[in-house]
Amino acid sequence: MAKYEGNAVKSDVNSGNMLFEPILEEGIFRFDCSANDRTSGFPSLSFINSTDRDTPIMSHKLPSFIPSFECVHGQQIVNMKLPSGTSFYGTGEVSGQLERTGKRVFTWNTDAWGYGSGTTSLYQSHPWVLAVLPTGEAIGFLADTTRRCEIDLRKESTIQFLAPYSYPVITFGPFPSPTDVLISLSHAIGTVFMPPKWSLGYHQCRWSYDSDARVREIAKTFREKGIPCDVIWMDIDYMDGFRCFTFDKNRFPDAKTLVKDLHKDGFKAIWMLDPGIKHEGGYFVCDSGFENDVWILKADGKPFVGEVWPGPCVFPDFTQSKTRSWWAHLVKEFVSNGVDGIWNDMNEPAVFKSVTKTMPESNIHRGDIEYGGSQNHAYYHNVYGMLMARSTYEGMKLACENKRPFVLTRAGFIGSQRFAATWTGDNLSNWEHLHMSISMVLQLGLSGQPLSGPDIGGFAGNATPKLFARWMGVGSLFPFCRGHTETDTLDHEPWSFGEECEEVCRLALRRRYRLIPHIYTLFYMASTTGTPVAAPTFFADPTDPILRTLETSFLLGPLLVYASTMPDLKLDEHVLPTGIWLTFDFDDSHPELPLLYLKGGSIIPLGPPHQHVGEASGKDDLTLLVALDDHGKAEGLLFEDDGDGYEYFHGGYLLTYYAAELQSSVVTVRISKSEGSWERPIRRLHVQLLLGGGSMIDAWGIDGEILQITMPSGNEVSRLISVSEKQYRTRIENAKQVPDVEKVSGQKGIELSMTPIELKSGDWILKVVPWVGGRIFSMVHLPSGTQWLHSRVEINGYEEFSGVDYRSAGCSEEYIVTERNLEQAGQEESLKLESDIGGGLVLQRHIYIPKGNSRVFRIESSILARKVGAGSGGFSRLVCLRVHPMFSLLHPTNSFVSFVSINGSEHEVWPESGEQLFEGDLRPNGEWMLADKSLGLGLVNRFNIKEVYKCLVHWGTGTVNLELWSEERPVSKQSPLRVSHEYEVREI
């Protein structure tokens, strides 16, 4: 097997300014540490054509910014200092804030179920930063490496990349605008594939619709309730024992007939395929894989076997062309069952029962020489998902060359938009994740991937009616629009939360279907020019610093969407870019739906609110929504074709440029230009001319003919605006309010709320849910932005038990809030809880952030006997106070637990050591630390050694528990059990 020797040459230069040469086109530069590095580097897996990165061009232009570098211990550190006031975006699929200054991420594709705002590695890797300069100009930086890369933006106006030596840095710009940078980037990494038009409709999914009968029921209900929908998804339970390319004969006995019937009702069907192939003789995929020698190998040359859903699995080596061809032909046969689209999940690749959540980095890929040849998994890990998506995409094209493939991938790399859409992974059903979903979609778009969206309503946990309605309101306007939830949750279909929420979902999705002609046009432009589909609001005016941090609004071309992502509506408190922005709706305004604005000078096309895209016809009325600018002009585009296939490559389309102009109180709407060989349909043209305040003038004509509209007088315009604003207020006031079912009554103390309680002071933000175990489910260290807990509302995080048995009483009971103090009231930030754990016992917990030392937070817990009967001698049952926090391992291979025992011995406990229990003199002497060498941080846990009898370390898949156990004994009123401890983060 060929081994690429690109890393054989070592630079004799340890630091300095990088060398540059122009590549590809004007304004793009490649930077290397030395001339040797330029000729010996690994191939590019992000560029469409790796040779474009390696071939200099003639140019007289010089770069505006030259990075410096330092090579230390095999790591290449690259720094770019930019002008003060520069804003940072991109970095791919990342959680947290939109503007990235102060953040640090690591490109290492990770199965990040239940991630939070501080999680540093998600499912995809985009070693890319888009920098917007104070002038509004922009420049992009790509660290062109497939390996784990640290992107450090913690220092203002400074970018630092850190990855194994050596790799080039590619710069794009500075160009006049961020859009220009994205267009330039697309010339290197490619544009998004042109999606089939049906894929822009609404998608309904869950893990899992477990039978064809349930799928038919879901489809039937959508049509009966008049809620638009185009696609129903099948998760892993359609398979026979989770074996890919099979169907369960009992639950899905005839997939072809099911899909045929779905097609009759206007639905497409998408089915999941994972990379893990069950290691089982007699299973045709496994047997074929061994015959063709397609598996990833261990370091000893034997196929790697890892645990996933089917049990022991082998994994295709997609870095080899023969493997991609093998997979593509399997996909081709699979599509013959009527499959309309394919969902590639678990392709980071995720592996169960592994601390790292993936396969060993020492595994061997026998890659094609143009990819880097034979390399270990550390080299190919981040591109595995992209190469799987490519193989799936090519298989679908083999199956039908006249249809555009639709592939959705969880894992990806910069450039994977050429083959697949994506979503933002296993998010949580809470308001924070609703808020983050906007920024996450935008960051992906700013990193070259415009076709994305979140799981509407949240994947993990149960949405409330208000949360689901609000999420559908904004999610219906994302480029990719899908509702999804995990197993063991409540139903999350649009009708599952009561008639008020159902009506909001119906209104939201009807909005989307009205806008599909516009969204489809945006995707045509994205696929041909590299422009974004959804963009941050500041794209309307990159020079305005106020717009650069807006996280509740976004642009769809000239259409501005403004949403509320908090439980309390605050739509009145929003900022608009400079210029004319005219509000409008479809007579559908509702408190739970976003506000819509059209930029002055713009025209967008609209269509009827069909139940599915297939209902649309070229003879449908075409609506143009028009907003004139200060000069009385407007323009816009409409792209039309068959909605599928590739005839548009050969002229089989119609691209119409519409223009409107006001002259002498008459607005003339005409076609200024058209392209393509398609004949214009004979259809009515409906022009809606916006006046302000939601008012508009309607005019009708024939598409292709000039239409003239007489403007009303100034007084009449004022009257129309006044009437429209009054109608809007009436609709809002009369709208059926989505019930807020989040409030429940407590038994004592203050009222319980289904909204988590937040403690915030100094270095910490903690979130506590009293109604399920009183657990702390979020523990964010503000200075580092690190989320330490692995949790969701219902399970994991910081828990306490009342016995040695796992999840014994105290873990899931409802807790009562007995006291809540706020720092703003002059007291320390604190919360007191208690729960009845049976047998006359109460588990009490006091969580607080000391006023004098806000770097720490403390927890004082106790089990008390409150009503122990006399017959028991005043003593309770045998109990143990077991503190059970579950922490996330952001970098499992670089994380360990360290402490000094009571007897003075020093310990470092690494993940491979498994579970360890420390008792007696081997207990930590009042302090132990979870260290993350990649972050350079340690979470220190100090405790009262007199109260703690055992300390347990348990390593899970990407998690670790650091448990404190009290002694085990009965308690009385006079002898409670207590454990007092605190947490602090320190640099290591």
Steps between C-alpha positions, in 0.01 A plus 500: 500500500622848413612719785510873445829640626387859518608538859852372450663839448551704816553872496824631641324827580330516840327838479452806285264641240343253260596493133224573251407446139179590312280206396173433317395861433567860594485557875566141615836419659663186632731537801759241612766488770774429244560421135551134594157490662345637182624207296461226760160571655208262502233531228200722559176318580308826523573634150300365207832447326803464724733615223333843506639547848846388391528698176613865517356759263637827367384797707640840590280529807656457844323365809369758746575278801788256542464231769787413730579146611679304766576126497515342845509128586353397166224760514471788257360817658380769260402851613321775306473843661220710351386857562329580829124473463513196272212254548532122458252251354498157340690214666230271359257307715543663839268578789488820700519858384491627143800733525784268598746729681587339832431145381723203432396190306667176397431344162443137594176343381324382815173329585392790722153399620355766730774755425489841662608853420854428623558169320820534299467214249181407318425271205678692225837666440548830322846643576384832359456852638318785328634832630299818445725803527388829658454646150250230405752330274556131570771236476487124546762266649510125434739271688510231234553195718285197566652440844374623834538878489457753776343829393571752775316832480529590868734793434325800347554543125743205494459158337714208607503157335681212669528159333765233432780624272480580210205655321441805280272791586290636213368857512210638299502880473463756639200554276238779515241289685454168684293374206798554270715286732245216493483516121880478484504212751251310283742517207737292714274261695199492269140612534203319651339235281175622345232336717188348348217742555298258713782494756426866581160404639438391858649169620346293782720257692539324830706220648304301394178457307525132575263351240359574159159530667627786717660668198170484312318640802739797520462571127122475517483740797704767323260500207186485716615795709616706203856540629753516215761223490714339231714235668475227762819348639581148609754465782694181582201296618387430143802269469525132582701508822663832404664337197544763230336438159236269657136538603327346801261248346240542773488876539594605146400194292470683166702820479431543128125502548529734800703751299267468201204584722686790660578637154129493413436728795785735409761372747861397447671242721853530642676207664800479731831328422779487760865408435510220760439168320405209725790254526304188419557221256207446266404868499548592136650845560757366745589206278535726196720740695742225598508369144592849376737580787339835580529526879701737720787308659656495843869573533565123482336481155178326611158660445398727784185386682310754711166503674211700352122443471513152342767382747852421375558688173761544230538836326546577130821684413352780288848642436540230231336541160419128489310532829308803382406312183396196703280714725357696207380179334336387826324837512395463136325171578350642818348794310311252280265451797362847434743684727483876435781611726759357739599607849861427604517499880764391754774575245749692713545195525328438836599186691331382820683383813795722417608789719593699187160424341681394184752244374869499598712764329750224423256327262617486139328641191644384168405825329535600137830671431322823402348509851826434683546125451520258791465697825375447851152595614623825657565626146170385343261527797360843417432418133346156558143633508551713189641205305209280609256770388681525169471123450129510582444796267679321215296185563176695472620653172579152371147392586340778301704747299194716435434571868699713740613301802397615844738394775504624859818446699571550868879513470676717247804701405539831322395419143240236588222731377583369152340168594259541789280716717554498874325571827627623834500161671345375821386827653291544814137593528546828685503873439878527495522259208221679317701820534827333395341339195498832312870565553589139423321506165663832417852383596466199272392729218798726569721190472376395156207275604170683432264198516452443872252525784442372853267231630195723543364461851825347623620140475561412866222563747141613473397834356219705647225639275646851512857385433393280210280772346773762525761261359278407208442869433869569443600149387252513215719771346834322528653363178439140616177452693450177698330403823667214689512350847660203669355180634309501830384859457148627451364524147645809330285531190344844438164386642644339814487805727138610479295688243658839575852373428371306200357819348832682545680213325249506216547876456879470519520225239256673268739797518787278397311359204405852386872583508632187324536675160726753674692237701548284190636803314744565786624142471549537127717804566684319780570197282622708206678792668568402863280769659337413834136399538455608863736776612551702820321832517829689478532390136251782431761748628839349595623840617246518784656350817162480676372248245798268538379335821128466421399139563120505465476609139633394161471574131359287220632716220325837549243344737570568870364254756475623859416243769463481875699212647418556866187386687390861545428669168726796426436561131455873559864529606685454174745687280463543124786569260520846344281563200140413422358181657128443449312254717244260354316178573253269328209600725647241733665705775519319831695572821701180452605573140799710392466846352578531129656799324591559136793725416423808293612448142403131498252268331446142617282234333226318691279200423179346632514322839482149359482188715812369330740621233364252247168686493669803343445569132650744254149636453467599868457871564840663550518762774772766511551679831650842427672752729629816332820670609566871551524545123169325434662190355508128577630181339495128562546150357296185442660170399276225359566154361362147538594503869718193448753361256777678312333659198580837652868425424407501132276806493182326613388772741354848518680771700297819505626840613208719611524877545266763640531877470295792625459791259234771520294312761494183290695186589590295193584132550671326210747230408842655451674182386450125481725200445446137409316305233185436701187655357328738741180346637174679428399611847355787694737744670405635841710797616486608863664840542596564863428846637607466864340386823401173336275675243521423131338565164387198297510496122441222247633436152660236279856385564725626222290810435559846642286576803441855620377600844379849588629610837237641738534847646705564811186525713367174359831326571483624860144369529596160358791473740277591795239240399768234450661565838160479669425170323838368610433590864158338479644177360762489774246571774249244366752227427452183699776509756715191525457388861792532735484162676840543658367602842418244769422548865742408774414348834679764702727799459500696178311388189685248289558585137578274207746768394843409640630714784820683415773596745747745352785675673870548448645213299190280485157454348313200642160374388290285733178307438316445829226286348728211393745407774598859574782435257750753375489450125721786390827613657670762283829658599474849356868601462576193287151451353519133600190289567624236742188289545370229270128526551151567388208608712372150574822308567872523578673823595547548875285252694488369856381159622401381846655155471795313357276371219514694175207742460355423842251736669579869462606471138172567319255622766349846489684749718343799670670837493512613862714811455630705208735794548616729223831680483313807375318513834829542680531137602715220368357313201347189659231236475366258760307187399360197673321179405311232687688174429269275697518336842482835674820619334576823321791578267599866529733693273641851527670631186669838523769728357679672791508879482859509616627242248295488183760279327344199675153364561412283796252224568402390850280192503351291776260215568284578803251294698185709523226248584670177606256293705559403864477133405826535316680628805519845342734378228435474129578234246860458388593797279804647327527849353650435156600807298490406130610770253550405134755718325559529125840406362553760232834336411488142632851399397645805676292485820582335833426522872786596733534519877723437798373234739481530876808277518692740275501288184442684171242372249412564136193304396456477121195377305659167408525409870124440520302541822700550820389532862720670759447432871692549824837668464476475118223760497592842362610721785203736469557595135509343155501645151362412157772628265465576129846549348355628171308776675779562748236495775417289801171471689595479866261334746577566869311318776492439873703183541325427831170463317618301195576130547545392139595668171404335171625575147289350221589560133218488247471578130630855491413549868638447849336483842691629803289368786513579870342246738417558864509213745206259481289496817155579640427862590297656775390855568820550696738328254449600136739411218679793334731562206637852445709579194584768243618538140752739348675519162873563488755519222743209471 
